[in-house]
Amino acid sequence: MKKTLLAEFTAREGAEDEVARLIRDYARTVREEEGNLAFDVYTKAANPRGYWIFEVYRDEDAFKTHLDAPYGALFNAALTPLIEEDASVLTFLDPLATHP
């Protein structure tokens, strides 16, 4: 079963350009992972410092591989002081069943 989630965070005022650079670089790397099916980065129309990242992985194992990648820890260490939250807020998603 696919692993789907939404990661959300808000860039601190004045850190917008650095956050955008970090997430663009990270997105390119994550999209190259064998088990990554989507890594789509959005900013909120009403608040361009607010980010939503829609992520889909082939399965739980692919997601665990993503979490264990060394570049993820480096990205999070660089991102954390630049965002308002303590870390990205993750919301895991399940598909709506189409049959009752």
WOQUI-V298823 format. One record per residue. RES is the residue in one letter. PHI is phi in degrees with one decimal (* if undefined). OMEGA is omega in degrees with one decimal (999 if undefined). NEAR is the number of other ideal C-beta (glycine too) atoms within 10 Angstrom. Layout:
res/phi/omega/near
RES/PHI/OMEGA/NEAR
RES/PHI/OMEGA/NEAR
This chain:
res/phi/omega/near
M/*/179.6/8
K/-62.8/175.0/16
K/-107.3/-175.0/19
T/-125.1/179.5/17
L/-151.6/175.6/16
L/-121.3/174.8/15
A/-104.3/-175.2/17
E/-134.6/173.9/17
F/-159.2/-179.2/23
T/-125.4/177.3/17
A/-67.2/174.9/23
R/-65.7/176.6/15
E/-58.4/-178.5/8
G/92.3/-179.2/9
A/-105.7/-173.5/17
E/-56.7/-176.7/14
D/-66.2/180.0/9
E/-67.8/177.3/15
V/-62.8/179.6/20
A/-60.5/178.5/16
R/-63.9/-179.6/11
L/-60.1/-175.5/18
I/-70.9/175.9/21
R/-63.7/179.3/10
D/-63.8/-179.2/13
Y/-64.5/179.9/20
A/-59.7/178.7/17
R/-59.8/-179.1/10
T/-68.3/-178.0/14
V/-63.2/-179.2/21
R/-63.2/178.1/12
E/-85.1/178.3/9
E/-62.9/-177.8/16
E/-57.6/-175.9/9
G/-91.0/179.7/17
N/-86.1/178.3/19
L/-104.3/177.9/15
A/-159.8/172.3/13
F/-148.0/-173.1/21
D/-105.6/-175.5/11
V/-103.0/178.6/16
Y/-130.0/165.5/12
T/-109.3/-179.5/16
K/-75.1/-179.5/12
A/-59.9/-177.7/7
A/-82.5/-179.1/6
N/-152.8/-174.5/10
P/-62.1/174.5/11
R/-81.8/178.9/18
G/-87.4/-178.3/15
Y/-114.5/168.3/21
W/-125.8/177.9/14
I/-121.6/179.3/20
F/-92.7/-175.6/14
E/-122.7/175.1/22
V/-134.5/177.8/17
Y/-120.5/-176.0/24
R/-52.6/-178.3/16
D/-166.0/-178.6/13
E/-60.3/179.8/12
D/-63.2/178.4/11
A/-65.2/177.5/18
F/-66.7/178.4/21
K/-63.2/176.4/12
T/-61.2/176.9/16
H/-59.6/-178.9/19
L/-62.8/-177.5/10
D/-84.2/-178.7/9
A/-63.9/-176.5/13
P/-62.5/-179.0/7
Y/-71.6/176.8/12
G/-66.6/178.5/14
A/-64.2/178.2/11
L/-64.0/178.0/12
F/-61.3/-178.3/19
N/-63.4/177.9/13
A/-64.6/178.8/9
A/-75.0/-175.8/15
L/-75.8/-170.8/21
T/-50.6/-180.0/13
P/-72.5/-177.1/9
L/-99.5/-177.6/16
I/-119.3/-177.5/19
E/-73.9/-178.9/12
E/-81.1/176.1/12
D/-69.8/178.6/8
A/-165.4/174.3/11
S/-59.3/176.5/17
V/-90.3/-176.8/12
L/-102.9/173.7/12
T/-122.5/178.7/10
F/-86.3/-172.7/10
L/-117.4/173.5/13
D/-119.0/177.9/8
P/-68.7/174.9/8
L/-72.5/178.4/5
A/-65.3/-179.0/6
T/-89.8/178.0/5
H/-118.1/-179.8/3
P/-64.0/999/3
